[in-house]
Structures are given as structure tokens and as C-alpha cells.
Amino acid sequence: SQQGEEDPQALSIQEGENATMNCSYKTSINNLQWYRQNSGRGLVHLILIRSNEREKHSGRLRVTLDTSKKSSSLLITASRAADTASYFCATDAAETSGSRLTFGEGTQLTVNP
Amino acid sequence: EADIYQTPRYLVIGTGKKITLECSQTMGHDKMYWYQQDPGMELHLIHYSYGVNSTEKGDLSSESTVSRIRTEHFPLTLESARPSHTSQYLCASSEGPRVYGYTFGSGTRLTVV
């Protein structure tokens, strides 16, 4: 089973609307990270939130973390067509020595102009 | 702009051939990783390295091997390619993944015919 599972698997919205993606995980974590992947390309790191943080902002991105529910959400405000991509959450599990990220299955976001 | 480079970008090769996927980074990062990703699916960690002469197998069993003779170079080799190896291979590095996250290359899309 996946450490990180995103919901929904696919999301289609109109330009200007907000997009919310959710991620659930199973074990204790050091941090949770969100990445973006354009079709057929590598991933781009968006934001990292530590286990002792509850909310973080970066530009139009807002990430929340609820360690009691083992879940996180990524909100993209005022979406643009250029935001169309797959978004992955990744967890840095607390019990692993060193640091290896485990990725979820991703949410495919389509922003229609 | 990412300073991690993967070559080739695309590779179509016959069954039984030996191949090496190249990954180089110019950031001086100690930690490097190889992930395998099928289209539209999650990433699976197949190898990682925390420094020169240090390599470990990841969570997904893989017939590939890696080496880390220089900090900047982390090549992946398949001794005998098979159609089941068809996938996208993503290389990443990090200065300190618990603080900064990963930097990914653009990936190598491998097709074995």
C-alpha cells in the first residue's frame, strides 16, 4: 500500500478557480513535500512542511498538515492554464534512517482556459 | 533551472542489450536517487546513494545496478534489457532532503522492444 495517497486522482477546473488536492499517509513523518510534474518531465519541488508545522504558504500555494489525521492538502488559488500538471505528495518517514521520500500516485490537474 | 542532467532523454533498444542511463549534477549534493515511473503512476525508489562509494537498493526490486565513484555522477546500468524494463527513469539529488527537498532531472524514457 502507498505511504502517500492523493485524492482526487483527477481534477478539472476553470481558470481562476481554486484547486484543492488531498494526501493521506500511514506512518509518522519528519516532513511532507509537494511536487509538480508536467507531462513526461521530471518533478519540481513546490513546498516542504515539517511535522511540527500546520500551515505553509508560497505564492498562490497553501499547504496544510494534520498529523493527527495523517493528511495534508494543497490549495492552488486563482488557477491558471499553466498550472495544468500532475501533483504528487511525498513523505519523509520518521522511522527510516537517512532520508528517502515515498511518493503517492498523484493528482492530475487540468485547468481549462 | 535544475542543475541535474539525464541522458539520453529517450532510448529505444532491443531485448538483451546492455544500457547505461547517465545522471550528473553540478550542485555538489551528496544524496542521489533513482526512481522508476510508469506513465500516470507513482514513483518507485529503486536505488539511492548518500555519498561516494555508497549505494543502496530502494523499495522496488530492480535488476538494474548503480555506481557512485564521483559525487556528481550516478549512472544506472541494465546488463540485459527486457520489455518489462520499459518505463521512465528519474534521477534526483538533494543537499538535505529534510530541509530542501529533491531536485529532479528531466528523466529518461526507456522502451525495450
Interface residues (C-beta under 8 A of the other chain):
Chain A: Q2 N30 N31 Q33 Y35 G40 R41 G42 L43 V44 H45 L48 S86 F88 D92 G98 S99 R100 L101 T102 F103 G104 E105 G106 Q108
Chain B: A2 Q6 K31 Y33 Y35 G40 M41 E42 L43 L45 Y48 Y50 G58 D59 Q88 L90 A92 S94 G96 P97 R98 V99 Y100 G101 Y102 T103 F104 G105 S106 G107 R109
